[in-house]
Amino acid sequence: MHRMASTCAAVALSATLATNAVAAGGPAPGTPAIDFTLSDVAGIDHSLSDFRGKVVMLNFWASW
């Protein structure tokens, strides 16, 4: 039961965030992301376009 409630809450939150992003002038869902490049811990550059056609999950966080 707890898992179902968590899933429903996550879906509702995602829908709310997507709606707010569009209302705030953000990109519409399904719009391709702008290409960017980041370096990994080894100093190797990776561009988002390197992963075209693949599912990409980005996780940005702060440790402050």
Secondary structure, DSSP 8 states (H G I E B T S, - for coil): -HHHHHHHHHHHHHHHHHHHHHHTT---TT------EEE-TTS-EEEGGGGTTS----------
